[in-house]
Amino acid sequence: MHDESSDEDSNSVGDSISLGGQVPQGILELDHVYEALGRPRRRYLCYTLLEATEWSLTDLAVKIAAYENDYSTSEVTDHQRERVYVSLYHVHVPKLVDEGVVHFDETTETITPGPNAQQVLLALEGMGATIDAEQEEHARRGES
Protein backbone atom coordinates (compact mmCIF):
# COMPACT_ATOMS: atom_id res chain seq x y z
CA MET A 1 0.00 0.00 0.00
CA HIS A 2 1.30 3.45 -0.88
CA ASP A 3 1.84 5.83 2.04
CA GLU A 4 1.55 9.43 0.87
CA SER A 5 3.36 10.79 3.92
CA SER A 6 6.52 8.93 2.88
CA ASP A 7 6.57 10.85 -0.44
CA GLU A 8 6.98 14.12 1.42
CA ASP A 9 9.89 12.77 3.44
CA SER A 10 11.70 11.32 0.43
CA ASN A 11 11.46 14.49 -1.67
CA SER A 12 12.76 17.05 0.79
CA VAL A 13 15.61 17.72 3.15
CA GLY A 14 14.56 18.76 6.63
CA ASP A 15 11.87 21.42 6.36
CA SER A 16 12.96 22.63 2.92
CA ILE A 17 10.68 22.50 -0.09
CA SER A 18 11.21 19.96 -2.88
CA LEU A 19 12.67 21.50 -6.02
CA GLY A 20 10.83 19.49 -8.67
CA GLY A 21 12.97 16.38 -8.41
CA GLN A 22 16.20 18.19 -7.58
CA VAL A 23 17.59 17.80 -4.10
CA PRO A 24 18.26 21.08 -2.30
CA GLN A 25 21.85 21.83 -1.36
CA GLY A 26 22.84 21.10 2.20
CA ILE A 27 22.77 17.76 3.91
CA LEU A 28 21.79 15.04 1.48
CA GLU A 29 19.41 12.47 2.95
CA LEU A 30 20.67 8.91 3.07
CA ASP A 31 18.01 7.77 0.58
CA HIS A 32 19.43 10.21 -1.98
CA VAL A 33 22.98 9.02 -1.34
CA TYR A 34 21.86 5.42 -1.91
CA GLU A 35 19.92 6.45 -5.01
CA ALA A 36 23.00 8.17 -6.43
CA LEU A 37 25.17 5.12 -5.73
CA GLY A 38 22.55 2.48 -6.50
CA ARG A 39 23.88 1.48 -9.93
CA PRO A 40 27.40 0.31 -10.84
CA ARG A 41 27.84 2.87 -13.61
CA ARG A 42 26.92 5.72 -11.27
CA ARG A 43 29.35 4.43 -8.66
CA TYR A 44 32.05 4.17 -11.30
CA LEU A 45 31.36 7.74 -12.41
CA CYS A 46 31.65 8.90 -8.80
CA TYR A 47 34.90 6.99 -8.34
CA THR A 48 36.31 8.81 -11.37
CA LEU A 49 35.55 12.12 -9.64
CA LEU A 50 37.93 11.01 -6.89
CA GLU A 51 40.66 10.71 -9.54
CA ALA A 52 39.94 13.90 -11.51
CA THR A 53 37.30 16.56 -11.07
CA GLU A 54 36.43 17.03 -14.74
CA TRP A 55 35.54 14.43 -17.36
CA SER A 56 34.18 14.56 -20.87
CA LEU A 57 31.23 12.25 -21.33
CA THR A 58 33.05 10.47 -24.16
CA ASP A 59 36.20 9.84 -22.08
CA LEU A 60 34.07 8.54 -19.23
CA ALA A 61 32.14 6.22 -21.58
CA VAL A 62 35.41 4.79 -22.90
CA LYS A 63 36.76 4.29 -19.38
CA ILE A 64 33.58 2.54 -18.19
CA ALA A 65 33.39 0.36 -21.33
CA ALA A 66 37.01 -0.67 -20.77
CA TYR A 67 36.24 -1.66 -17.19
CA GLU A 68 33.05 -3.54 -18.06
CA ASN A 69 34.72 -5.48 -20.89
CA ASP A 70 38.05 -6.01 -19.12
CA TYR A 71 39.90 -4.14 -21.89
CA SER A 72 42.39 -1.31 -21.97
CA THR A 73 40.83 1.96 -23.13
CA SER A 74 42.56 1.59 -26.51
CA GLU A 75 40.77 -1.75 -27.11
CA VAL A 76 37.24 -0.36 -26.62
CA THR A 77 35.21 -0.49 -29.83
CA ASP A 78 33.04 2.37 -31.06
CA HIS A 79 29.96 0.22 -30.43
CA GLN A 80 30.95 -0.47 -26.80
CA ARG A 81 31.72 3.21 -26.18
CA GLU A 82 28.44 4.32 -27.77
CA ARG A 83 26.39 1.84 -25.72
CA VAL A 84 27.84 3.19 -22.46
CA TYR A 85 27.66 6.81 -23.67
CA VAL A 86 23.91 6.54 -24.38
CA SER A 87 23.28 4.99 -20.96
CA LEU A 88 25.27 7.73 -19.22
CA TYR A 89 23.66 10.54 -21.22
CA HIS A 90 20.06 9.41 -20.84
CA VAL A 91 20.02 7.66 -17.45
CA HIS A 92 22.97 7.97 -15.11
CA VAL A 93 24.21 11.54 -15.55
CA PRO A 94 20.68 13.03 -15.30
CA LYS A 95 20.10 11.07 -12.08
CA LEU A 96 23.35 12.40 -10.59
CA VAL A 97 22.48 15.91 -11.76
CA ASP A 98 19.04 15.63 -10.09
CA GLU A 99 20.72 14.50 -6.86
CA GLY A 100 23.18 17.44 -7.03
CA VAL A 101 26.16 15.09 -7.25
CA VAL A 102 27.43 16.35 -10.62
CA HIS A 103 27.05 19.28 -12.96
CA PHE A 104 26.73 18.50 -16.66
CA ASP A 105 27.54 21.13 -19.26
CA GLU A 106 25.52 20.05 -22.30
CA THR A 107 27.48 22.29 -24.66
CA THR A 108 30.88 20.81 -23.83
CA GLU A 109 29.49 17.51 -22.50
CA THR A 110 31.68 17.94 -19.43
CA ILE A 111 30.94 16.43 -16.03
CA THR A 112 32.19 18.14 -12.85
CA PRO A 113 31.33 17.67 -9.15
CA GLY A 114 28.07 19.22 -7.97
CA PRO A 115 27.14 20.70 -4.58
CA ASN A 116 26.36 17.28 -3.06
CA ALA A 117 29.37 15.48 -4.53
CA GLN A 118 31.45 15.61 -1.37
CA GLN A 119 28.80 13.83 0.71
CA VAL A 120 28.33 11.09 -1.87
CA LEU A 121 32.07 10.68 -2.44
CA LEU A 122 32.68 10.34 1.30
CA ALA A 123 29.98 7.67 1.53
CA LEU A 124 31.43 5.94 -1.51
CA GLU A 125 34.93 5.92 -0.09
CA GLY A 126 33.60 4.45 3.13
CA MET A 127 31.73 1.67 1.29
CA GLY A 128 34.25 1.09 -1.48
CA ALA A 129 36.50 -1.38 0.26
CA THR A 130 33.61 -3.73 0.79
CA ILE A 131 31.45 -3.43 -2.33
CA ASP A 132 33.49 -2.18 -5.27
CA ALA A 133 37.21 -2.30 -4.50
CA GLU A 134 38.11 -3.51 -8.00
CA GLN A 135 35.83 -0.93 -9.63
CA GLU A 136 37.27 1.84 -7.48
CA GLU A 137 40.84 0.87 -8.30
CA HIS A 138 40.12 0.79 -12.05
CA ALA A 139 38.24 4.11 -11.99
CA ARG A 140 41.00 5.87 -10.12
CA ARG A 141 43.78 4.75 -12.48
CA GLY A 142 45.43 7.44 -14.53
CA GLU A 143 44.43 6.10 -17.94
CA SER A 144 41.37 7.71 -19.48
N, C-alpha and C positions, 0 to 999 in steps of 0.2 A: 504494500500500500504506500502511496506517495504522501509524504509529510511536507506540506507547504512551508512550515516553519524552518525546515532544514535548508530550503532554497535560499532564504534570507541569510542564514549563517554562512553558506558556502560562497556567496557572491560578494561579501563585503569583509572589510578588515575593521575589527572593533566596531565603533559607531559610525564609520564613514559610509558614504553612499556608493553603491556599485556604479562603475563607469561603463556600462554597456558591454560587459564581457572583459574589460580590462581591469586588472587588479591595481588599486591605488598604491602609490609609493608608500614606503614605510615598512612595517613588519609584515612579511608575507606569511599567511597562514600555512600550516603544515600541509593541508590538502592541496594548496597551490604548488608547494614545493614538490610533493609527490606527483602531481599532474605534470609538472615540467619535466620530471625525471622518469616518468612512467614508461617511456619507450626507449629501446636501445639507441636509436639514431639521435634522439634528443640528448641522452646522456653523453654520447660520443661528441656531439656538437659542444656541449658544456665542457667536456674534458679539453677540447681544443682551445677553449677560451682560457684555460689555465696555462697553456703553452704560449699563445699569442692572443692579443686582444682585438685583432682585426683579421677577418677572413673574407675572401670572395666566395660567393656561393659555389662557383665552379670548382675552386681549389678544395673546398670542403667536400663536395660531392666526390671528387677523385679520391680524396683521403679516406672517406667512409667506404667507398666501393673497394678500395685496396684492402682495407681491414676485413670487410665482409667476405671477400673472395680469397683472402690469404695471398695477395699479390703485392708486389711493390707498386708504387704509384705509376711508374712507367709502363707497367703491364696492363693497366686498366683499359678496357676497350671503350669506345665511344658509347656503345649501347649500355654498358654497366654504369658509366658516369651519368648518362642521361636518365636512367631509371632512378638513381639515387637523387639526382638534381630535381626531378619532378616531385618526388616524395618530400624533399626538403622544402621546395618552393610552395607547394600547395598544402602541406600538412604540418610539418614539424616547425619550420621557422615561424609561421603565423601563430602557432600555439605558444611558442616561447616569447613572441612579441606581445601577445595578449596577456601573458603572465608577467610582463615587464622584465624578463630575463635577458633579452637581446633587443637591440635596435636593428632594423633592416632598412637600408637605403635602396629603394627600388631602382633608382637611376644607375647607381654604380654596382648594385647587387652585392653590397658589402654588409657583413654582419659584425656588430660590435656589442660589447656588454651593455645591458640596460640597467635601470635603477635597482632592480631586484637580483641582479646577477650575483652579487657578493653572497647573499643569503643562500642561494641555490648552490653556488660553487662550494661554499663551506659545508653544506649538507652532503654534497657529492663527494668531497674529499673525505669526509667522515665515513661514508658508506663504501667508498671505492675499494678498499682493501678486501672487503668481503663479497661484493657482488660483481664487480667489473674490473678486477686488477689488470687483466690482459688488455681489455679495451682501453683503460686509462693509460697504460704504458704505451700502446700503439698511438693513441691520440696525441700524446704529449711528446712524441718523437719529433725531431727537427725536420724530417722530410715532409713536403706538402704535396 
